Amino acid sequence: MRLVIQRVSSASVTIDGQEKREIGHGLMVLIGVEEGDHEADAEWLAQKTALMRIFSDDQGKMNRSVIDVGGEILAISQFTLFAQTAKGNRPSFIRSARPEIAIPIYEAYVKFLSVDHGLQVKTGTFGSDMDVAIVNQGPVTITIDSKMRE
């Protein structure tokens, strides 16, 4: 499972050109689920997301988590995070989990953030056409892969 986490002052997603969900100060998280991922990957990554100290403290050092600053999270499924691009010019997405595997793991990640860590989480809609807008603060962008825990 792979995440791209961006510290934002605001972010929104428009789903199928109609419904809009937005957050203020917090994190915009793109979530990719790979074949072979499990709910344990979602739980580990949710904890890393919730506790990662990437917000500034009073001295301007990145020393506070999204929980510490009362931030929100916008969580968007993103199967293209596992694109293979070595051969040719068309990316292959063969490593990305199929929806029947990816959806429950994506939903588990959101549940761990909201229930276990008490965070306000808004989501896109899995498999929908989405337009995502962000104001990346810093800019701060972090990638985490559950297969690289050491």
C-alpha positions as CSV (number, residue, x, y, z in Angstrom):
1,M,0.0,0.0,0.0
2,R,1.4,3.4,-0.9
3,L,0.4,6.9,0.2
4,V,1.3,10.4,-1.1
5,I,0.6,12.8,1.8
6,Q,0.5,16.5,1.2
7,R,0.2,19.1,4.0
8,V,-2.5,21.6,2.8
9,S,-4.1,24.8,3.8
10,S,-7.2,23.6,1.8
11,A,-8.2,20.8,-0.5
12,S,-11.3,19.6,-2.3
13,V,-12.6,16.9,-4.6
14,T,-15.4,17.2,-7.1
15,I,-16.9,13.9,-7.9
16,D,-18.4,13.2,-11.4
17,G,-18.6,17.0,-11.9
18,Q,-21.2,17.4,-9.3
19,E,-20.6,16.6,-5.6
20,K,-17.9,18.6,-3.9
21,R,-16.2,17.7,-0.6
22,E,-13.6,20.0,1.0
23,I,-11.3,20.4,4.0
24,G,-9.4,23.3,5.4
25,H,-6.0,22.9,7.2
26,G,-4.8,19.3,7.2
27,L,-3.7,16.5,4.9
28,M,-4.6,15.5,1.4
29,V,-3.8,11.8,1.1
30,L,-3.7,9.8,-2.2
31,I,-4.0,6.0,-1.4
32,G,-2.9,3.2,-3.7
33,V,-3.6,-0.4,-2.9
34,E,-1.4,-3.1,-4.4
35,E,-2.1,-6.7,-5.0
36,G,-1.1,-8.6,-1.8
37,D,-1.9,-5.7,0.6
38,H,-4.0,-6.4,3.7
39,E,-5.9,-4.5,6.3
40,A,-2.8,-4.6,8.5
41,D,-1.1,-2.3,5.9
42,A,-4.0,0.1,6.2
43,E,-3.8,0.1,10.0
44,W,0.0,0.8,10.0
45,L,-0.3,3.5,7.4
46,A,-3.3,5.2,9.2
47,Q,-1.2,5.4,12.4
48,K,1.8,6.8,10.5
49,T,-0.5,9.4,8.9
50,A,-2.2,10.4,12.1
51,L,1.0,10.7,14.1
52,M,3.5,12.0,11.5
53,R,4.9,15.3,12.7
54,I,4.9,17.5,9.7
55,F,3.1,20.6,11.0
56,S,5.1,23.5,12.5
57,D,5.3,24.2,16.2
58,D,5.7,27.6,17.8
59,Q,9.4,27.7,16.8
60,G,8.6,26.8,13.1
61,K,9.9,23.2,13.4
62,M,7.9,20.4,12.0
63,N,7.0,18.9,15.3
64,R,3.2,18.6,15.4
65,S,0.8,16.0,13.9
66,V,-2.5,16.5,12.1
67,I,-4.1,15.5,15.4
68,D,-2.1,18.1,17.4
69,V,-3.2,20.9,15.0
70,G,-6.9,19.8,14.8
71,G,-6.5,19.2,11.0
72,E,-8.8,17.3,8.7
73,I,-7.9,14.7,6.1
74,L,-9.1,14.3,2.5
75,A,-8.5,10.7,1.4
76,I,-8.6,9.9,-2.3
77,S,-8.2,6.4,-3.9
78,Q,-5.4,6.5,-6.5
79,F,-4.7,3.2,-8.3
80,T,-2.1,4.9,-10.5
81,L,0.4,5.1,-7.6
82,F,1.5,1.6,-8.7
83,A,2.0,2.5,-12.3
84,Q,4.9,0.6,-14.0
85,T,6.6,2.9,-16.5
86,A,9.9,1.1,-17.5
87,K,8.7,-0.3,-20.8
88,G,7.0,1.8,-23.5
89,N,5.1,5.0,-23.1
90,R,1.8,3.6,-21.7
91,P,1.9,2.9,-18.0
92,S,0.8,-0.5,-16.8
93,F,-1.3,-0.8,-13.7
94,I,-1.1,-4.5,-13.3
95,R,0.3,-4.2,-9.7
96,S,-2.7,-2.2,-8.6
97,A,-5.3,-4.2,-6.6
98,R,-8.6,-4.9,-8.2
99,P,-11.6,-3.1,-6.7
100,E,-12.9,-6.1,-4.8
101,I,-9.6,-6.1,-2.9
102,A,-8.7,-2.4,-2.9
103,I,-12.1,-1.0,-1.7
104,P,-12.2,-2.8,1.6
105,I,-8.6,-1.9,2.3
106,Y,-9.1,1.8,1.4
107,E,-12.2,1.8,3.6
108,A,-10.3,0.2,6.5
109,Y,-7.6,3.0,6.2
110,V,-10.4,5.7,6.4
111,K,-12.0,3.9,9.4
112,F,-8.7,3.6,11.3
113,L,-8.1,7.3,10.8
114,S,-11.6,8.3,11.9
115,V,-12.5,5.8,14.6
116,D,-9.1,4.9,16.0
117,H,-7.5,8.3,15.8
118,G,-10.6,10.6,16.0
119,L,-9.8,12.5,12.8
120,Q,-12.3,14.2,10.5
121,V,-11.9,12.4,7.2
122,K,-13.6,13.2,3.9
123,T,-13.3,11.0,0.9
124,G,-13.6,10.8,-2.8
125,T,-15.6,8.0,-4.4
126,F,-13.7,4.9,-5.4
127,G,-13.6,4.5,-9.2
128,S,-15.3,7.8,-9.9
129,D,-14.1,10.6,-12.1
130,M,-12.7,13.1,-9.6
131,D,-11.1,16.6,-9.9
132,V,-8.8,17.2,-6.9
133,A,-7.7,20.8,-6.0
134,I,-5.2,21.5,-3.3
135,V,-3.2,24.3,-1.8
136,N,0.0,22.5,-0.7
137,Q,1.4,24.3,2.3
138,G,5.2,24.4,2.5
139,P,5.2,22.7,0.1
140,V,5.3,19.4,2.1
141,T,4.8,16.1,0.3
142,I,5.7,12.8,1.8
143,T,5.4,9.3,0.3
144,I,5.1,6.1,2.4
145,D,5.0,2.5,1.3
146,S,3.8,-0.2,3.7
147,K,6.4,-2.6,2.2
148,M,9.2,-0.3,3.3
149,R,8.8,-0.3,7.1
150,E,12.5,-0.4,7.9
